[in-house]
Structures are given as structure tokens and as C-alpha cells.
Amino acid sequence: MNNMKYRLRGRRETGVVILALLLLLHPALLMGQGTVDQNSDTLELTLHKAIELALSDNPTIVIANKEVERVDYARKEAWSSLFPSISAEGAYTRNMKLPVLFLPEGVFGPGSGGAMEMGYKNSFQGSVTAGMPLFSLSLLQNIKLSEHEMKAALESARASRINMEAEVRKAYFSFLLARDTYEVMAQSVANAEENLKNVRQFYGQGLVAEYDVIRSEVQVRNLKPGLVQAENGVRMSEMMVRVLLGLAKEVPLKVHEELFDFERVELSGPAGFGEGMLEQNTQLTQLDLQLDKMATQFKLVRSQRYPTLSAFMSYQAVAQANDFKFGDYQWANPLAAGVQLSFPIFQGFSIRNQEKQVAVGREQLQLQRDYTVRNLVLQLNNAHTNMLKALEQIESNREGVRLAERGFSIAQTRYKAGAGTLLELNDAEIALTQAKLNLNQAMFDYLSAETEYHQVLGREE
């Protein structure tokens, strides 16, 4: 019985710590506001419904979706560099003093030459310029880089959904476990109170000693704190579910599912675990995308060694005069078009050093990927092993509950017949309570291991 109390107390303290962290990260709960429509109707909550609400309203998922939208605009920006660019300019100049031209003496006859003013007081100029890249490897590599970033953003959003689904499943199963624990403790208290009632009747008939009455009352009082702790556990686990789903405390919840509704008859699994099972693992996929991105970055740096070719066209309207009679102006309209070739010759070994930086970074990332694969395979193996052990424990504990129920029934019958002692009855009741708690805990362990297994595999609902 003391072990059972310690378990409940430890579970309560752990729940308090987790709840405090969640409340700090989710201030909307403190304000009594949720992300769903709040009304007085009862929400019929199932695991599928809980996951659906979390994936639609949880801030983590919303932020991930916004990141995908942002990267998509960046990708479109990269593609826009292939289109022509057109710009227009206009300028007005007031010549306070006209520019001069120095000519040799006598160039136009005797007395000519020297400094001669040129131009007019007012100068107007307008131009339209268009340019378009014809060949540029750096632009093409930038576009490929934006595509890699888009894939990375999509994979990051998928990772957020997978992790959120796992969190919701664990919180939901914790709530079901807490509720089942409360029901077991409530039944234990009810059994103890029934025993106390019978003992008092026997004492009134002079069949038992007063010590049995006192011992039965103590038994009831010892069990009630555990019931209160179990009730607090239900309240805290329900609140954690509300935090993940964005539900305010004013919204009533009704849950009909139980832990054993998710029990699997058989567990099929591979004989061995390897990297081939991790094709959908989001952590490994993101590392692969980063490796592809760094390969493109290397090509982007190397593209600086190649020439660029671009086309341009320019149209101008130019006029000068000493007055503002625009109708009398003589406008000049020069038009020019051509191509421009730029070829890098020497940049002080900067490109070479940039290439080496990217190459070393890619080697580091490859080492990290290899290390991640080993850890993921180990996690997958451990999760599968825990599932198998939990299934074995479930069958053993289910038989333990059956035997404990039988033992409790025999102890009750023996005590009522005067052949048994109150100590035997109390021990049988405690054994039954512990057997039920162990069965529920084994089922929870299986569901937790299964959740981790699917999370490592990268599977979505």
C-alpha cells in the first residue's frame, strides 16, 4: 500500500511540474480563452478528435504553416530574377553658371578662342532602361537553393505535426490512465467502506472485537488521501489536454474511450531494424535535405568562376533651353541596345576558400547524419522491445487481476463466516487494488511505446 501511495505522489509531483511549464508556454489558458468556439455545449472528445483539434489550432502548427507560406514567397522571389527588369529615371538641372569649353586662339578666325560657354540654363533628361540576364549560373543555383528551402519548410511543418500528434496521444493516454486510477481508488475506498459497515454489524452482534472496527476505520481513512490524489491527477491531466487543444476550462469535456480500447491483439514487427525503416523519419529527412542544400550551395559558390551574360536597352529624352516653353523644345531621343559580358579573372582566392568552407560543412553534416541513424535505430529497437514487454506484462497483470478478485472474494467469504481475519481481508483488498493499477500502467506503457515507435518511423494519422 505504501508503494502505491509513493507512485501516486510521484505522479502528482511530476504532473505539477509539467503543468507549470505548459501554463508558462500557453498564457491563453490562464486567461480562460481557447482557440475553438467557446460555448456551453459538451465536447465529445476522442483521440482522433483531439489530434484533429491540435493540428488545426495549436500555435506550433500555425507557426509552421506560416513558415511554409513565407518560404514560398522567397522561392517566387528567386524565380523573378529571370524576368526582365525595367526602370525609369528623370532629372532636371539648373545651370547657375554654364559650362565652358576652352578653344585655341584663332581657331575660328582672328580674336576667336579661349573660354566659351556651352549649353543652356535649363536641362531636362528622362530615360527608360531595361535589362535581362541571358546566362548566369549563380541565378540558377539561387533558384535551386530556394527550392531546397521550400522542401525543408514543408518537412519541418510535417515534423511539427508528427511531434504534436505524439504529444497529444501521450497527454490523452495520461488522462485516461489518471481517470482509470481514480476509478480503481474509488472502488478500493468503496470496498473498504463496505467492509467497515460489515465489521460494525459483526461488532454489534458481538462476533468481532473492537480492534477490527478501529482497524477498518483506519483502513478507510488511509485510502481516502490516495483517492484525493487520484482526483487531482485527473484534473491536472485533463488540463494538460486542454492546453494542447487550446480549450478553455469553461468547455465541458466528455470522454467515453478507455485505455483498453486501444489494445492491439497482435504486434507485428520486423526481425531486425535498419536504416531502411527510417525512410519517413522526419529528423533524418531534414538532414538529407540539408545535405542536398549544401551541395547546391557549393555549386553556387563555384558559379562565381563562370561568366555572366546580360542584355540591356536604353531610351532617353534630352532637351536644354533658357526658358520654360516646353512646346518649343527640341528633344533628342537616343536609343541604345546591346549585351554585356562579365568574366571574373582573379578575386584573391576568396572563391576557393568559400568552396572549402562549404565542403567541410557538408562533411560535418554527413557525420551528424550517420550518428543520428544509429541513435534512431536504437530508439526504434527500444520502442519495439518495450511494446513487446508491455504486451507480456498486460497478459500477466490481467491474470493477476483475475486472481486478486478471486482472492478478495474468498477473503470476504471467510471473514463473514468467521474463518478469516481482518488482516487477510485488508491484504486481499490491497492486492486487488495494486493488481488493477499495475494492469492499467502496463497498458499505458504499451501505448506510450507505440506512440514513440510511430513517431520515430515518421508516420502521420
C-alpha positions, 0 to 999 in steps of 0.5 A: 500500500505504501508503494502505491501511495509513493507512485501516486505522489510521484505522479502528482509531483511530476504532473505539477511540474509539467503543468507549470511549464505548459501554463508558462508556454500557453498564457491563453489558458490562464486567461480562460480563452481557447482557440475553438468556439467557446460555448456551453455545449459538451465536447465529445472528445476522442483521440482522433478528435483531439489530434484533429483539434491540435493540428488545426489550432495549436500555435506550433502548427500555425507557426509552421504553416506560416513558415511554409507560406513565407518560404514560398514567397522567397522561392517566387522571389528567386524565380523573378530574377529571370524576368526582365527588369525595367526602370525609369529615371528623370532629372532636371538641372539648373545651370547657375553658371554654364559650362565652358569649353576652352578653344585655341586662339584663332581657331575660328578666325582672328580674336576667336578662342579661349573660354566659351560657354556651352549649353543652356540654363535649363536641362531636362533628361528622362530615360527608360532602361531595361535589362535581362540576364541571358546566362548566369549560373549563380541565378540558377543555383539561387533558384535551386537553393530556394527550392531546397528551402521550400522542401525543408519548410514543408518537412519541418511543418510535417515534423511539427505535426508528427511531434504534436500528434505524439504529444497529444496521444501521450497527454490523452493516454495520461488522462485516461490512465489518471481517470482509470486510477481514480476509478480503481481508488474509488472502488478500493475506498468503496470496498473498504467502506463496505467492509467497515459497515460489515465489521460494525454489524459483526461488532454489534452482534458481538462476533468481532472485537473492537480492534477490527472496527478501529482497524477498518476505520483506519483502513478507510481513512488511509485510502481516502488521501490516495483517492484525493490524489487520484482526483487531482491527477485527473484534473491536472491531466485533463488540463494538460489536454486542454492546453494542447487543444487550446480549450478553455476550462469553461468547455465541458469535456466528455470522454467515453474511450478507455485505455483498453480500447486501444489494445492491439491483439497482435504486434507485428514487427520486423526481425531486425531494424535498419536504416531502411525503416527510417525512410519517413523519419522526419529528423533524418529527412531534414538532414538529407535535405540539408545535405542536398542544400549544401551541395547546391550551395557549393555549386553556387559558390563555384558559379562565381568562376563562370561568366555572366551574360546580360542584355540591356536597352536604353531610351532617353529624352534630352532637351536644354533651353533658357526658358520654360516653353516646353512646346518649343523644345527640341528633344533628342531621343537616343536609343541604345541596345546591346549585351554585356559580358562579365568574366571574373579573372582573379578575386584573391582566392576568396572563391576557393576558400568559400568552396572549402568552407562549404565542403567541410560543412557538408562533411560535418553534416554527413557525420551528424547524419550517420550518428543520428541513424544509429541513435534512431535505430536504437530508439526504434529497437527500444520502442519495439522491445518495450511494446513487446514487454508491455504486451507480456506484462498486460497478459500477466497483470490481467491474470493477476487481476483475475486472481486478486478478485478471486482472492478478495472474494474468498477473503470476504467469504471467510471473514463473514463466516468467521474463518478469516481475519481482518488482516487477510481481508485488508491484504486481499483488498490491497492486492486487488487494488495494486493488481488493477493499477499495475494492469492499467500502467502496463497498458499505458506503457504499451501505448506510450511505446507505440506512440514513440515507435510511430513517431520515430518511423515518421508516420502521420494519422 
